[in-house]
Amino acid sequence: YLGNGYFMDVYGREVDFKVSHYISEEKLTEKEVRKHIIAIDKHRAGYYNDYTGKKWGDKQNYDLCINSAAYGIQGSVELIERIITQHTKKNND
């Protein structure tokens, strides 16, 4: 949640991107990481669906969606920072 009624989703639907990130960060085997990712995604979807009454992954529920697999973690962060800066500046003018 970005505040002011804006919602954002940063997703990396490409499992291989998630796997390589987790393996380097968590020192787990590929099989362990894939199992962990599936469990996390299932938990996130259930939580979101239960508490919002909306469907997880439906892009209509977000003001901004970024595929982190396409931009990388740092690129996604930089993109979000630029968008927030522009939005804040626009609203303050």
Buried (B, 14 or more C-beta within 10 A) or exposed (E): EBEEEEBBBBBBEEBEBBBBBBBEEEEBEEEBBBEBBEEEBEEEEEEBBEEEEEEBBEEEBBEBEBBBBEBEEEEBBEBBEEBBEEBEEEEEE
